[in-house]
Amino acid sequence: MSLSSEDKPVKYGDVFAVSSELGSKSIAPQDAVIMQSAESIALGHVPRGGPASLMQSAAAQNERIGVVAPDDMTDFARYQGVTVSQAEVGGTRIVSESVGPEVVAQYIYPSEAAGGGGDKERAARYPTTGVQEEAVTVGEALEAVALKPAGDKPIEQSDAAAIQAAEARATGRSEVVPGGVGAEAQRAASMNARTDDKTTLADVLTDATSKLIDDKAVKKEDAEGVVGAEIRNKPDLATHPGGVAASITTASNLNKF
């Protein structure tokens, strides 16, 4: 498969072994963003050369030639979701990635027990069981933002509002927790508005779980609350791709409750 052609759109069928209607769809930028979020949450990072990376390259080409816009998303991703699941089979860790009902990739992935060369910090973030036994928590979804390109984004008021809403959902407290991740995000947003030395989402959300006084699995209503908080503080009423609301929404889709 080549992504070098500049005169025609790259479709799912050009990149992945899919034969359904999905195969005829041009890969859209927001499909790639959601897959990056799903990989970050399920695996702890975005694998180099993996499905999300391929989708990002394809979507970038499609955007360059004008067949998709930056905010475009296929109906498969929008209405049926994007998922990353894992299973241990005879000591081998198998990862499956899907867009809607269609599996776009299934591959063997090194587990922590297998060793594999030495990135201890990264390996420790990998689930070591099969399909996740525990649901994705608010803290884990916030930490996933720091692992994605959105982590380099300077914190604005919309980000701080979303982080505060996520913290409130995790802790059950309506007030901002002193010294918590929400308070830190608000301070960063205020400082960023008047200085050139910007604090990023990654600066605040790395190790977000340890900054929460309590945590919980993300549910659909949590995602709706965080999305609402973010868009109310943005003039265009849109969430930031790969940002706080997007990551919480991805976690809710992965948890399926």
C-alpha positions as CSV (number, residue, x, y, z in Angstrom):
1,M,0.0,0.0,0.0
2,S,1.3,3.4,-0.9
3,L,0.2,6.8,0.4
4,S,2.3,8.7,-2.1
5,S,-0.4,9.3,-4.8
6,E,-1.4,12.9,-4.7
7,D,-4.3,12.8,-7.0
8,K,-6.8,10.3,-5.5
9,P,-8.3,9.8,-2.1
10,V,-7.0,7.1,0.2
11,K,-9.9,4.8,1.2
12,Y,-10.1,2.2,4.0
13,G,-9.9,-0.6,1.4
14,D,-6.5,0.8,0.2
15,V,-5.0,0.6,3.7
16,F,-6.8,-2.2,5.5
17,A,-8.2,-5.6,4.4
18,V,-11.8,-4.6,4.6
19,S,-14.4,-5.6,2.1
20,S,-17.6,-4.0,3.4
21,E,-19.0,-0.6,2.7
22,L,-16.3,0.8,4.9
23,G,-13.7,-0.1,2.3
24,S,-15.1,2.4,-0.1
25,K,-15.0,5.3,2.4
26,S,-12.2,7.9,2.4
27,I,-10.3,7.9,5.6
28,A,-11.3,11.0,7.6
29,P,-9.2,13.1,10.0
30,Q,-11.5,12.7,13.0
31,D,-11.6,8.9,12.4
32,A,-7.8,9.0,12.9
33,V,-8.0,11.2,16.0
34,I,-10.5,8.8,17.6
35,M,-8.4,5.8,16.8
36,Q,-5.3,7.6,18.4
37,S,-7.4,8.2,21.5
38,A,-8.5,4.6,21.7
39,E,-5.0,3.3,21.2
40,S,-3.6,5.7,23.9
41,I,-6.2,4.6,26.4
42,A,-6.0,0.9,25.7
43,L,-2.3,0.5,25.1
44,G,-0.7,3.4,26.9
45,H,0.6,5.0,23.7
46,V,0.1,5.2,19.9
47,P,2.1,2.3,18.3
48,R,4.5,3.5,15.6
49,G,3.3,2.3,12.2
50,G,0.0,1.0,13.7
51,P,-3.5,1.6,12.5
52,A,-3.9,5.1,14.0
53,S,-0.6,6.2,12.4
54,L,-1.6,4.8,9.0
55,M,-5.0,6.5,9.3
56,Q,-3.4,9.8,10.2
57,S,-1.1,9.7,7.1
58,A,-4.0,8.7,4.9
59,A,-6.3,11.4,6.3
60,A,-3.6,14.1,5.9
61,Q,-3.3,13.2,2.2
62,N,-7.0,13.2,1.8
63,E,-7.1,16.7,3.4
64,R,-4.3,18.0,1.2
65,I,-6.2,17.0,-2.0
66,G,-9.5,18.4,-0.7
67,V,-11.7,15.3,-0.4
68,V,-12.1,15.7,3.3
69,A,-12.1,18.6,5.8
70,P,-10.3,18.7,9.2
71,D,-13.5,18.0,11.1
72,D,-14.8,15.3,8.9
73,M,-15.7,11.9,10.3
74,T,-17.2,8.8,8.6
75,D,-20.6,7.7,9.7
76,F,-19.1,4.4,10.8
77,A,-16.9,6.2,13.4
78,R,-19.6,8.7,14.3
79,Y,-22.4,6.3,14.9
80,Q,-20.8,2.9,15.6
81,G,-17.6,4.0,17.3
82,V,-13.9,3.0,17.1
83,T,-12.6,0.3,19.5
84,V,-9.3,-1.3,20.5
85,S,-9.6,-4.6,22.4
86,Q,-7.1,-7.1,23.6
87,A,-7.0,-10.8,24.4
88,E,-4.4,-13.2,25.8
89,V,-4.2,-16.4,23.7
90,G,-1.7,-19.0,25.0
91,G,0.5,-16.3,26.5
92,T,0.3,-14.2,23.3
93,R,-1.3,-10.8,23.4
94,I,-3.5,-10.1,20.4
95,V,-4.8,-6.6,19.8
96,S,-7.9,-6.0,17.5
97,E,-8.8,-2.5,16.3
98,S,-12.2,-1.8,14.7
99,V,-13.9,1.1,12.9
100,G,-17.7,0.5,13.4
101,P,-18.3,-3.3,13.2
102,E,-15.3,-3.9,10.9
103,V,-12.0,-5.1,12.2
104,V,-9.3,-3.1,10.4
105,A,-6.3,-4.6,12.1
106,Q,-5.5,-7.6,14.3
107,Y,-1.9,-8.1,15.4
108,I,0.4,-9.7,18.0
109,Y,1.7,-7.2,20.5
110,P,4.4,-7.7,23.1
111,S,3.1,-8.0,26.6
112,E,5.1,-6.8,29.7
113,A,5.7,-10.4,30.7
114,A,7.4,-11.0,27.4
115,G,10.1,-8.5,28.1
116,G,10.9,-7.1,24.6
117,G,13.5,-4.6,25.1
118,G,13.3,-2.4,27.8
119,D,11.0,0.5,27.9
120,K,9.9,-0.1,31.6
121,E,7.8,3.0,31.9
122,R,5.9,2.3,28.8
123,A,5.5,-1.5,29.5
124,A,4.1,-0.7,32.9
125,R,1.2,1.1,31.3
126,Y,0.1,-1.8,29.2
127,P,-2.8,-3.9,30.4
128,T,-1.4,-7.4,31.0
129,T,-4.7,-9.3,30.8
130,G,-7.0,-9.8,27.9
131,V,-9.9,-7.5,27.1
132,Q,-9.7,-4.9,29.8
133,E,-11.1,-6.3,33.1
134,E,-11.4,-2.8,34.5
135,A,-13.2,0.0,32.8
136,V,-11.3,3.2,31.7
137,T,-11.4,5.8,34.5
138,V,-11.6,9.5,34.3
139,G,-8.0,9.8,35.4
140,E,-6.8,7.4,32.8
141,A,-8.7,9.3,30.1
142,L,-7.1,12.6,31.2
143,E,-3.7,11.0,31.2
144,A,-4.3,9.8,27.6
145,V,-4.6,13.4,26.4
146,A,-1.0,14.0,27.5
147,L,0.2,11.1,25.3
148,K,-1.4,12.5,22.1
149,P,-0.5,15.5,19.9
150,A,-3.2,17.5,21.8
151,G,-0.9,17.3,24.8
152,D,1.2,20.0,23.3
153,K,-1.7,22.4,23.2
154,P,-1.5,25.4,25.6
155,I,-4.3,25.3,28.1
156,E,-7.1,27.7,27.5
157,Q,-10.3,28.4,29.5
158,S,-12.2,25.7,27.6
159,D,-9.7,23.1,28.5
160,A,-9.7,24.1,32.2
161,A,-13.5,24.0,32.3
162,A,-13.4,20.5,30.8
163,I,-10.8,19.3,33.2
164,Q,-12.7,20.7,36.2
165,A,-15.9,19.0,34.9
166,A,-14.0,15.7,34.6
167,E,-12.6,16.1,38.1
168,A,-16.1,16.8,39.5
169,R,-17.4,13.6,37.8
170,A,-14.5,11.6,39.2
171,T,-14.7,12.8,42.8
172,G,-18.5,13.6,43.1
173,R,-17.7,17.1,44.3
174,S,-19.2,20.1,42.7
175,E,-16.5,22.5,44.0
176,V,-13.0,22.9,42.7
177,V,-10.7,20.7,44.8
178,P,-7.8,22.8,46.2
179,G,-4.5,21.6,44.8
180,G,-6.3,19.3,42.4
181,V,-5.9,18.9,38.6
182,G,-8.8,21.3,37.9
183,A,-7.3,24.0,40.0
184,E,-4.0,23.5,38.4
185,A,-5.6,23.7,34.9
186,Q,-7.4,26.9,35.9
187,R,-4.2,28.6,37.1
188,A,-2.5,27.5,33.9
189,A,-5.2,29.0,31.7
190,S,-5.1,32.3,33.6
191,M,-1.3,32.5,33.3
192,N,-1.3,31.5,29.6
193,A,-3.6,34.4,28.8
194,R,-1.0,36.8,29.9
195,T,2.4,35.2,29.2
196,D,4.3,33.7,26.3
197,D,5.6,30.8,28.4
198,K,2.6,28.5,27.9
199,T,1.7,25.6,30.1
200,T,0.4,22.7,28.0
201,L,-2.2,20.0,28.6
202,A,0.6,17.5,29.0
203,D,2.2,19.6,31.7
204,V,-1.0,19.4,33.8
205,L,-2.5,16.0,32.8
206,T,0.6,13.7,33.0
207,D,-0.1,11.6,36.1
208,A,-3.6,13.1,36.4
209,T,-4.8,10.0,38.3
210,S,-2.5,10.8,41.2
211,K,-3.8,14.3,41.4
212,L,-7.5,13.1,41.8
213,I,-8.7,12.5,45.4
214,D,-11.0,9.9,43.9
215,D,-11.6,8.3,40.5
216,K,-14.3,6.3,38.7
217,A,-15.1,4.6,35.4
218,V,-16.2,7.0,32.7
219,K,-19.9,6.7,31.8
220,K,-21.9,8.3,29.0
221,E,-23.3,11.0,31.2
222,D,-19.8,11.9,32.4
223,A,-18.7,12.4,28.8
224,E,-21.8,14.5,28.1
225,G,-21.0,16.8,31.0
226,V,-17.4,17.2,30.0
227,V,-18.3,17.9,26.4
228,G,-20.8,20.5,27.5
229,A,-18.3,22.3,29.8
230,E,-15.7,22.5,27.0
231,I,-18.0,23.7,24.2
232,R,-19.6,26.3,26.4
233,N,-16.2,28.0,26.7
234,K,-15.4,28.0,23.0
235,P,-16.7,30.5,20.5
236,D,-17.1,27.9,17.8
237,L,-19.0,25.5,20.2
238,A,-16.7,22.6,19.2
239,T,-14.5,20.3,21.1
240,H,-10.8,20.2,20.4
241,P,-9.7,17.1,18.4
242,G,-8.0,14.7,20.7
243,G,-8.5,17.0,23.7
244,V,-10.1,16.5,27.1
245,A,-13.7,16.1,26.0
246,A,-12.7,13.9,23.1
247,S,-10.7,11.6,25.3
248,I,-13.4,11.3,27.9
249,T,-15.9,10.5,25.1
250,T,-13.6,7.8,23.7
251,A,-13.3,6.3,27.2
252,S,-17.1,6.2,27.6
253,N,-17.4,4.5,24.2
254,L,-14.8,1.9,25.2
255,N,-16.5,1.3,28.5
256,K,-19.9,0.8,26.7
257,F,-21.9,2.1,29.7
